[in-house]
């Protein structure tokens, strides 16, 4: 699926909302790392490098949500396809 650059912002916002719906905190930190899902004192957290470009942030968030398990959650078909495809980029 080809995603236009201007669509990444809305996709990113939808993914952040999905994480919140799942009870997962999304944190933006600065450093030399890619980011991903982790447990921090019994809290589910997705850490994203705030210095990464928007496409990388979408990829990191997509992979982390997929790792958490989104199979049982209803998602619009386009968003589910994006998550599935971003995981392999």
Secondary structure, 3 states (H helix, E strand, C coil): CCCCCCHHHHHHHHHHHHHHHCCCEEEEECCCCCEEEEEECCEEEEEEECCCCHHHHHHHHHHHHHHHCCCCCCCCHHHHHHHHHHCCC
